[in-house]
């Protein structure tokens, strides 16, 4: 089985076929609205791909017969969670006269995992079809991904972190505004 190194260190490996398929899917997803990202540099594509590797997949890669597993999206999700929450708070503070309690309620309308998952699906962002998942998260008959709300939300937050790292806060702000804040404004009674 051919393996390649990604994420810049020799300890992170993934099967060549899985990674090439992931690269294609990520390029297709990022080329569409709301991202419209084309001509992605190799080092940047690696960051974006990491945002779509669930720990169930990376854990399966970590076995006696293979080198240490490829990094999952968890580190990016950690950063992305804070970015999404900051951008939600920034928007609410700057664009409302709400008191602290209502500000918190509105923030939750934007950042709760179920809400993020719902808004991502509503926007037509096919995170489910791009995620690399372990066998336990795939339908045994169809082999299609079984993605829970928290997984979709975490992957979106990881993607926001990748956007921030590659393109900066302004682009992350634009995406969060389109995908999360605008629908939350529609759903939340400000």
N, C-alpha and C positions, 0 to 999 in steps of 0.2 A: 504494500500500500504506500503510495507516494504521499509525503507530508511536506508542507511548506512552513516556513517561519513567518509569523506576522507579529505585529505590535512591537517590532524592533528588538526582541531578545530571542536568543536561541531556545529558551525554555518554553515558549508558547508555540504550539503546533496545532494544525488542523488538517484534515484530509484535503488534498488538492481539489477534488471534484466538489466537495461541499463548499469550499471557500470560493471557487470560481462561480458556482451557482449563486451563492450569497452576494458576491460582487455584482453580478448581472441584475439580480432582484433589487439591490440597493440603488444601483444606477437608474433603473427604471422608475422606482418610487421617487427618488430625488429629482428626476427630470420633470415630474408632474407638478401641478399646483398643489399646495401653495409654495413649494420649495423652489421649483424652476432652476435647479442646479445642474449644470452640464459641465463637461470637461473638468472632472474632479481629479486632482492630482493623486497619485498612488498613495502617498502617505496620508492624505486626507480621506481617501476611500477606506483605508484601514481603520481609521477612527470611526467613520460612519458604520462600517461593517460590525465593529465591536458593539455598537449600540443595539444590534439585533441578535446577539448570541446569549441565549438564556443559560442560566447556571445548570439546568438539567442536561443541556447538550455538553457544556464544558466539563461537567462532572463525569459524563460517560466517556469523554475523551481521556480522562485520567484513569488509566488502568495499568496493570503490569506490562502489557504488551505495547503500550504507547508511551511517548514522552509526556511530560507534565501538560495538563490541559490548557487549551486556549483560554484567554481571559473572557469572562462573561461581561454583560453590560452593567454589573452591579456598581462598579466604581463610577462610571458615567452617570448612572441613575442617581447616585448619591449627590453629585454635583447638579444634575438636571432638576432634581426635586427642589433644591434651594433656589435655583434660577427661576423656575416656574412660580414658586411661592413669592419670591421677591417681586417678580413682574406683576403678579396679581395684586400684591399689596401696593406697589407703586401706582398702578392704574387706579385702584380704589381710592387711595389717598389723594391723588391728583385730580380725580374727576368726580368726586362726590363730596357731600357735606355730612355723610353718615357719621353717627357716633360709633365708638369703638366696638360695641357689641354687634351692631349691624354690619360694620366693616368685616368682622370675623365671620359672620354668617355668609356674606357675599364672597369672601375669600374661599370658604369651604365649597361654595357653588362652583368655583373655578378649579380648585386643586384636589378635591376628593377623588380617589381612584376611580370610583364608579362614574363620576362626572367626566373625568378625562377620557376614560374608555369610551363612553357614550359619544362625546364630542368628536373624538378621533374617528370613530366609525361613521358618524354623521357627515364628516368632512370627506369620507371616501378614501382615507389613508389606510392602505392595506398592510398594516403591521402584521396581522395574522399570517398572511401569505409569505412574509419575508423572514420572520423569526426562525432561527435555528433552535429547535427544541429536542430534548431527549425523547426516547421511545415512549416513556410514560405519559407524554403530552401529545401523542399522536393517535388518531383513530386506528385501531388494529386492522380494520378492513380497508379503509380508503387511504390510510397513511397521511391524511390531512392533519394539520395542526389543530389541537384543542387549546384555545387561548382563553384564559380567565381574564376578568376585568383588570385585576391587579397586575398581571403580566403585560397586558396591552398598555396600561398606564405607565408602568415602569419603563417599558421600551420607548415610549414616547418621551418620557423625561430624559432617558439616556440620549435619545436623538436630539433633544433640545440642547443638552450639554455638548454634544458633538458639533452642532451648529454654532454654539457659542465659541468653542475652542477653535473652529476653523474660520468662521465668518464674523464673529463678534456679537456683542450684546444687541446691537440694533437689529440684526436679522433675527436673533432669538426672540426679541420683543415683538417684531412683526408677525412671526409665526404664532407665538402664544396669543397675541391679540386676535388674529384671524380664527384660530382653531378653538381656543378656550374662552377668551373674554367676550367676544361678540355673542356666541351662543348663551353664555351665562347671563349677559345683559338681557337677552330675550326671556330667559327662564326665571330670573330673580326679580322680585318686586323691590326696586330700589327706592 
